[in-house]
Amino acid sequence: MRVSPCTAGGGWLSSPGGVHRLLVVQDDDATETPYALSVFTTGTQATLPDLSPFGISVPASAGFFWYVDGLGPAASVDDLVKLVEGGNPRLRGTGDYVTSRTRRPRAFTTSATP
């Protein structure tokens, strides 16, 4: 599934010098362990990976919501991993680490046959 301005009712703006984390979470209070997935990218759209080879499938006709976090400074996902490997960058970083989040979650429903 591709999440972009055209398919998800809005996209996100680029976070200059940063990485984006797309967080997709199942909107189901009755599920003890709802489906949740994070995708990291430097772009302004993302495609959710096909995880069926690992026995993980997206529930059919399920309600979801998504957020986007901007994380940085990091020029690439690898740079972000290096920054985080050093501990909590907010506490141990250079003081210029920032995060931001889309104003409110965006909702979508999976197809009947994902």
N, C-alpha and C positions, 0 to 999 in steps of 0.2 A: 504494500500500500504506500503510495506516495502522498506525503503531506506537503501541500504548497498553497499559495494564495487561491488557486483555482479549485482545489478539491476539499479544502478544510474550512472554507469560510473566512479566510484570512491567513496571512503568513506572518513572518517576522522580519524585522529589519536587521541588517548586518550589525554585528557588534565589532567595530574596528579593533583590530589587535586582540581579538578574543575568539573563543570557541563557543558553539551553541550546544546545549543539551536539550533534545526533544524528549519530554517525559510523557508517555502515554499510559493512562491508568483506566482500568475498567470501572465504570460507574455502577457498582452493584453492592449495596449494603448487605445483601443476604449472603454474599460470598465471603467466606472466612479468609481466603487468600486470593484476592482479585488479581487478574492478569495485569502486570506492569512491565514496562520496558523503557529503557533509556537508549537513545541513539546520539552519539556525539559527532559533530560536523563543524566545519568552518563555513559551510554554505548557508543559504537561507531556505532550503527545503531538504527533506530527508525521505528516504524510503525505508519502511520497516522491513527488516530482513525476514526471509522465509526460514523459520526455525523448525519446520516439520521434520527434517532429518534428525533432530534431537528430541523428537516426541513432544514438541510444544506447538500447539496450534491456537490461533485466535478464535475465540468463541463466536459462533454464528449469531447474527441478529442481536448483538450485544451493544449496549451503550458504553461509550468511552469518552474521556476528555483528555485534552493535551495542553501542556504548558511548554514554553521555551525559556530556558535560562541562558543568560550570557555570562560567560566565565572568562576571566583573564587578568592580566595580560598573558596571552599565549598565541603564538602564530600558527600553531598546529595542534592536533589532538595529542601527538607525541610530546610536545612542549608542555601541554596541560598535565599529562601524566607525570612528567618529571617534576613539575611544580608541586603536585599533590603528593608524590612519593616522599618529599621532604617533610611531610607532616601537614597540619592544617595551615594552608597559605595565609589565612586571615590572621593567625596568631604568630606564625613564624616567617611570614613572607617579608617583602621589602616595603610593605605598606601601601602598595599600589594595586593590590589584588581586589577586584570588584566582582560582584554578581548582580544580575538584574533578572527580572522575570516578566513575562507577558502580563498585562494588566489583569486579565481574568482567563479562566480556562475556556477552551473551545471544545464544543461537543461534536461528536459524530457517532454513527451507528454502523457496525460492520454489516456486510452483506449476508444474505441468508445462507450462502454457500461460500465461505471465505476461502 
